[in-house]
Amino acid sequence: MSSTQFNKGPSYGLSAEVKNRLLSKYDPQKEAELRTWIEGLTGLSIGPDFQKGLKDGTILCTLMNKLQPGSVPKINRSMQNWHQLENLSNFIKVMVSYGMNPVDLFKANDLFESGNMTQVQVSLLALAGKAKTKGLQSGVDIGVKYSEKQERNFDDATMKAGQCVIGLQMGTNKCASQSGMTAYGTRRHLYDPKNHILPTMDHSTISLQVGTNKCESQLWLSPRLECSSAISAHCTSTSPAQAILQPQPPE
């Protein structure tokens, strides 16, 4: 099997756009820091090309044996592609046993085929942070420490007492007062001092919230009342059949 069989051709369209976006997130400064950190721990030179220097997996497996001795018992020195991919797979498996989060891992093809070097950089930075969390001292300050779990155990009495406490997210009832509130079932009146509206003296006054009956009249209702009275008087003097058959006088 040739060494170029695993290499992909150029990307086009959406694949090229995704690849370019991933490459734009790659940080050359972080690469220089990772190079110094790896070479300082392993004593091996990566070379001018970061991806080609780590592609065969020998330096990465040596790095894991420095962080966790004996974790990679066999390191393939062959130039065959499957041997190099086996080294990368062993390195990824040991990172899991070392305590790395699955989201921080990269795939073998991300490094071997240079498919996603940004993810490779993220994984190596997370590995440096995990080593710092475990107390590794190195000449390069790289990586962020993992957060440590802080467990607290409370007895049943403390847990029950906490259920009676109103959290601040629900608000507070301090400095609260019911002064100025009207009794249930009564109206709440609105007064406008600019219009010289006097306060109500009894509950028979219609408040502004309910509306007003000023300037109202029933003059427009009078024709209907007279018409309805005439019809009722006429209907009582005749039978229902006569009322139907008898022609009505024109209005």
Contacts in CASP RR format, 6 or more apart in sequence:
PFRMAT RR
TARGET T0000
AUTHOR 0000-0000-0000
METHOD contacts of the structure
MODEL  1
MSSTQFNKGPSYGLSAEVKNRLLSKYDPQKEAELRTWIEGLTGLSIGPDF
QKGLKDGTILCTLMNKLQPGSVPKINRSMQNWHQLENLSNFIKVMVSYGM
NPVDLFKANDLFESGNMTQVQVSLLALAGKAKTKGLQSGVDIGVKYSEKQ
ERNFDDATMKAGQCVIGLQMGTNKCASQSGMTAYGTRRHLYDPKNHILPT
MDHSTISLQVGTNKCESQLWLSPRLECSSAISAHCTSTSPAQAILQPQPP
E
1 80 0 8 1.000
1 81 0 8 1.000
1 82 0 8 1.000
3 79 0 8 1.000
3 81 0 8 1.000
5 81 0 8 1.000
6 81 0 8 1.000
6 109 0 8 1.000
6 112 0 8 1.000
6 113 0 8 1.000
7 113 0 8 1.000
8 113 0 8 1.000
8 115 0 8 1.000
10 16 0 8 1.000
11 19 0 8 1.000
19 115 0 8 1.000
22 115 0 8 1.000
22 116 0 8 1.000
22 117 0 8 1.000
22 118 0 8 1.000
22 119 0 8 1.000
23 117 0 8 1.000
23 118 0 8 1.000
25 118 0 8 1.000
26 117 0 8 1.000
26 118 0 8 1.000
26 121 0 8 1.000
27 121 0 8 1.000
30 121 0 8 1.000
30 125 0 8 1.000
31 50 0 8 1.000
31 121 0 8 1.000
33 140 0 8 1.000
33 142 0 8 1.000
34 50 0 8 1.000
34 121 0 8 1.000
34 124 0 8 1.000
34 125 0 8 1.000
34 128 0 8 1.000
34 142 0 8 1.000
35 46 0 8 1.000
35 50 0 8 1.000
36 140 0 8 1.000
37 128 0 8 1.000
37 138 0 8 1.000
37 139 0 8 1.000
37 140 0 8 1.000
37 142 0 8 1.000
38 44 0 8 1.000
38 46 0 8 1.000
38 59 0 8 1.000
38 63 0 8 1.000
38 124 0 8 1.000
39 45 0 8 1.000
39 46 0 8 1.000
40 138 0 8 1.000
40 139 0 8 1.000
40 140 0 8 1.000
41 63 0 8 1.000
41 66 0 8 1.000
41 67 0 8 1.000
41 138 0 8 1.000
42 59 0 8 1.000
42 62 0 8 1.000
42 63 0 8 1.000
42 66 0 8 1.000
44 58 0 8 1.000
44 59 0 8 1.000
44 62 0 8 1.000
46 53 0 8 1.000
46 54 0 8 1.000
46 59 0 8 1.000
47 53 0 8 1.000
50 117 0 8 1.000
51 111 0 8 1.000
51 114 0 8 1.000
51 117 0 8 1.000
51 120 0 8 1.000
53 59 0 8 1.000
54 60 0 8 1.000
54 111 0 8 1.000
54 120 0 8 1.000
55 84 0 8 1.000
55 111 0 8 1.000
55 112 0 8 1.000
56 79 0 8 1.000
56 84 0 8 1.000
56 87 0 8 1.000
57 75 0 8 1.000
57 84 0 8 1.000
57 87 0 8 1.000
57 88 0 8 1.000
57 91 0 8 1.000
58 75 0 8 1.000
58 76 0 8 1.000
58 77 0 8 1.000
58 87 0 8 1.000
60 87 0 8 1.000
60 88 0 8 1.000
60 91 0 8 1.000
61 72 0 8 1.000
61 75 0 8 1.000
61 87 0 8 1.000
61 90 0 8 1.000
61 91 0 8 1.000
61 94 0 8 1.000
62 75 0 8 1.000
64 71 0 8 1.000
64 72 0 8 1.000
64 91 0 8 1.000
64 94 0 8 1.000
64 95 0 8 1.000
64 98 0 8 1.000
65 71 0 8 1.000
65 72 0 8 1.000
67 98 0 8 1.000
67 127 0 8 1.000
67 131 0 8 1.000
67 136 0 8 1.000
68 94 0 8 1.000
68 97 0 8 1.000
68 98 0 8 1.000
71 94 0 8 1.000
71 97 0 8 1.000
71 98 0 8 1.000
72 90 0 8 1.000
72 91 0 8 1.000
72 94 0 8 1.000
74 90 0 8 1.000
75 87 0 8 1.000
76 83 0 8 1.000
76 84 0 8 1.000
76 86 0 8 1.000
76 87 0 8 1.000
78 84 0 8 1.000
81 112 0 8 1.000
84 112 0 8 1.000
85 108 0 8 1.000
85 112 0 8 1.000
88 108 0 8 1.000
88 111 0 8 1.000
88 112 0 8 1.000
89 108 0 8 1.000
92 105 0 8 1.000
92 106 0 8 1.000
92 107 0 8 1.000
92 108 0 8 1.000
95 105 0 8 1.000
95 123 0 8 1.000
95 127 0 8 1.000
96 102 0 8 1.000
96 105 0 8 1.000
98 127 0 8 1.000
98 130 0 8 1.000
99 130 0 8 1.000
100 123 0 8 1.000
100 126 0 8 1.000
100 127 0 8 1.000
100 130 0 8 1.000
101 126 0 8 1.000
104 122 0 8 1.000
104 123 0 8 1.000
104 126 0 8 1.000
104 127 0 8 1.000
105 123 0 8 1.000
106 116 0 8 1.000
106 119 0 8 1.000
106 120 0 8 1.000
106 122 0 8 1.000
106 123 0 8 1.000
107 116 0 8 1.000
107 119 0 8 1.000
109 115 0 8 1.000
110 116 0 8 1.000
110 117 0 8 1.000
110 119 0 8 1.000
110 120 0 8 1.000
111 117 0 8 1.000
111 120 0 8 1.000
125 142 0 8 1.000
125 143 0 8 1.000
125 144 0 8 1.000
126 143 0 8 1.000
128 142 0 8 1.000
128 143 0 8 1.000
129 142 0 8 1.000
129 143 0 8 1.000
129 144 0 8 1.000
129 145 0 8 1.000
129 146 0 8 1.000
130 146 0 8 1.000
131 138 0 8 1.000
132 142 0 8 1.000
132 143 0 8 1.000
132 144 0 8 1.000
132 145 0 8 1.000
133 145 0 8 1.000
133 146 0 8 1.000
133 148 0 8 1.000
166 172 0 8 1.000
166 173 0 8 1.000
182 188 0 8 1.000
186 203 0 8 1.000
187 203 0 8 1.000
187 207 0 8 1.000
187 209 0 8 1.000
187 210 0 8 1.000
188 207 0 8 1.000
188 209 0 8 1.000
189 199 0 8 1.000
189 200 0 8 1.000
189 205 0 8 1.000
189 207 0 8 1.000
189 208 0 8 1.000
189 209 0 8 1.000
190 207 0 8 1.000
190 208 0 8 1.000
190 209 0 8 1.000
191 197 0 8 1.000
191 198 0 8 1.000
191 199 0 8 1.000
191 208 0 8 1.000
192 208 0 8 1.000
197 208 0 8 1.000
200 207 0 8 1.000
206 212 0 8 1.000
206 213 0 8 1.000
234 243 0 8 1.000
235 243 0 8 1.000
238 246 0 8 1.000
END
